Amino acid sequence: MGKIFLRNEKASEKAYTTEIISNIIREEAKGRFEARTAVPGHVQQGGYPSPMDRVRAARFAVKCCQWLEDEGFRKECTSAVIGIRGSGIVFTDSGKLEVQETDFNTRRPRVAWWSQIKEMSNILSTVPAL
């Protein structure tokens, strides 16, 4: 079972950086498991988080905690993916996401909301028809 450790960018900044915490966990694991670090906001956006990134991260964190408290320990769902659909934050069971909703070969969803307007978009942008 995987674990995620969340650390605020200002928490114990001088004493315990994300890398130091990861190294401690890796060392204590003695080869039983591995530890990796990631700074999702910076990785995804390629720079400093915008105010919208920070608001979205806070919303995700609250929803994740609520999910863990309410549903995360149900036996039917061993893992879930958090995402945005429309204006809401939703969780999708990882199994359902893999089998029903994602085309892994193209790394895209099986059904995209914009696929219905693709032809109109091509006409308006003067892209030649294929």
Buried (B, 14 or more C-beta within 10 A) or exposed (E): EEEEEEBEEEEEEEEEBBEEBBEEBBEEEEEEEEBEBEEEBEEEEEEEBEEEBEEBBEBBEEBBEEBEEEEBEEEEBEEBBBEEEEEEBEBBBEEEBEEEEBEEEEEEEEEEEEEEEEEEEEEEEEEEEE
